[in-house]
Amino acid sequence: MTSRQDLQPDGEATLIEALLGLRIAMEVQMRPANERTLRARARKLGYCIHKSRLRSINEDNFGKYALVKEDSRKVVLGERFDASLEEIEEYLS
């Protein structure tokens, strides 16, 4: 029979990995609703959120988001598609 002490290091690592996996899964699950809400807020304020469509990341496109002022079509945040949703949310607040 294996003692609890023998399983503790592996058990802790497994628990940490499980919690990290759960956190990542929750972020992915929450992202679409958050993105939709953020896009609606941006529209009300006269902005538009563009998401990069490139599959490969290069020096001109980091694969994230850009915030564009609709009337002037000027990029105000994430010129190289390097803005996160959190950064856009902070900018709009």
N, C-alpha and C positions, 0 to 999 in steps of 0.2 A: 504494500500500500504506500502511496506517495504522500509525503507530509505536505502541509500547506506551505511550509517554509520553502520547500523545493519549487513550488509553483509560483511563488510570489513575484519574482522578477519577470517571468514570462507573462503572468497574469496582469501585472501593471503595464507592461508594454502593450499587451493586447487591448487593455482598457483605454489607454491613451490613444492608440491607433483607431479604436472604435469611436471614441469621442471626436477625434479629428475628422474621421470619415462622416460622422453624423453632422458635424458642423458644415462641412463642405456640401453635403447633400441638401441641408436646409438652405444654404446660400443659393444654390442652383435653383431650388424649388421656389424661393422667394423672389428671385431676380426678375422673372417676367412681369409679375404684378407691380414690383417696384419700378421697373422700366416703363411700364404703361402709365403709371401714375406720374412719373417724372416727365414723360413725353407730354402728357396732358397739361401739367403745370407749365412746362416750357412754352407750349402753344398759347396758353392764356397770356403769357408775358411777352409774346412776340418772337420766340425763339423756336428753333427746330433742332432735334437731336438726330445726327447721322451716325450710323454704325458702319464700321469698316466691313467690306465684303471680301477683302483679300484673305486667302487661305495661308499665305506665307507672310511673315513679318519681315520688313526691311527698314532701312533708315528713314524712309519717308512715310511709313505707315506701320504703326505699332499694334494695329488690330483691335483697337478699343473704340472710343466714341469721339465725336466732334460736336460742339454746340455752335449753331449758326444763327445770327440775327436775321430774321426773315425779310425785313424790308430792305436791308442793304446787301444781303447775301454774304456778309462778312463773318469769317470764323472768329469767334470770341474766346473759345476755349478748345484745346485739343487740335491744334492746327495740323498735327501729324497723326491724327487719330490716336492720341496718347492720353486722353482724359477718361477717367473712370466714372461710373455712375455716381459714386460718392462725391467726387470733385464737382460734377455738374450740379448735383443737389446742393452742395455748399455754395456754389456760385449763384444759383437761383434764389437762395434764401436771403 
